């Protein structure tokens, strides 16, 4: 199993970022996928979840209306589009396949002026 996150960076409040996660080593289309984040000195939290076909999604209350999760089963990728970013969104972001105990290296998102 391999999950490689990318797309993080430094952005000003109100800005946008698009995170990508490239998956390999398992049958991607059969697994729900999710994005988590972990801020300094805080526990890792679930940000967004998407079902196997992309037809169902769920979001943490803190990101509803600002973040959008999507997937491309043909490319084994999951995307997190983040708009109207806030300083409290600063964290390392990870993607994860449901029921697979594996974490990638994550990608750092920093929202600061």
Secondary structure by P-SEA (a helix, b strand, c coil): cbbbbcbbbbbcccbbbbbbbbbccccccccccbbbbbcccccccccccccccccbbbbcccccccbbbbbbccccbbbbbbcccccccccbbbbbccccccccbbbbbbbcc
